[in-house]
Amino acid sequence: MADTILMIHGMWGGAWYWEKFRGVFEAKGYRCAAVTLPYHDADPKGIPDQQLGTTSLLDYARFLEKEIEKLGS
């Protein structure tokens, strides 16, 4: 099985941040997964989701843990 890269975006982003990078790594044989963090799937020019103000780093860690489990390795 190929090595897996989990791609995690920063503020005002989503999984789409990684489209070009993903292609580069997949061409080299890596398995890539890109996620959109909770409440980050809005228009960057729009009003942010109010739940961003109450989402903690632990909330994100739990979300990412579930995403990693889905990868199966």
N, C-alpha and C positions, 0 to 999 in steps of 0.2 A: 504494500500500500504506500502511496506517495505521502510525503510529509504534508501536513495541513497547516495553513495559515488562516487565522481568524482575524479579519480586518475590522477594526472598530474606529468609527469616526469621532470627531470632536464637535464643538458647538456649531450650530447652524448647518449641520450636515446630515448625511444619511449614508446608506450602503452605496449609493451612487457615486460617492467620493472616490471609490476604489475601482471604478470600471476600467480605467486605463492600466492601473497597476496590476489588477487582477489578470488581465490578458497577458501581461509580461510574465508573471509568475506561473500561470497555467501553461504557457508555452515552454517553460523550463521544467514542467512535470509536477508542479505543486498542485495540491488540491486547495482551493480557496473558498472561503465562506465570508461574506460580508453581511453585517447586521445593521439594522437601524434601531438605535436605542429608543426606549419608550418616550413618547411625546415629542420626538424629533422629526416626525413625518409631516411637518407643515411647511408652507412656503416660507423661505428665509426672509422674505420682505414683508410677511404678514405678522399678525399678532401672535406671539408665542403662546403655547398651551399653558394655562394657569397651573397645571399640575407639575410643570418643570420646577416651580418654586418650592414644592414640597417633596420632590423626589430626591432621595439621598444617594450617596455613593454606594451604600449597602443595597439599596433597591437595584441599582445598575449592576452590582456584582451578582445579585441573585438572578437577574435576567440573563446575564452573560453565562452564568453557571448552567442554566437550562439550555442555552444555545450550544454550549460546549458538549453537553450530554447528548444532544441531537446528532452531533458529528460522529459519535460512536467510536472515537479513538482519541 
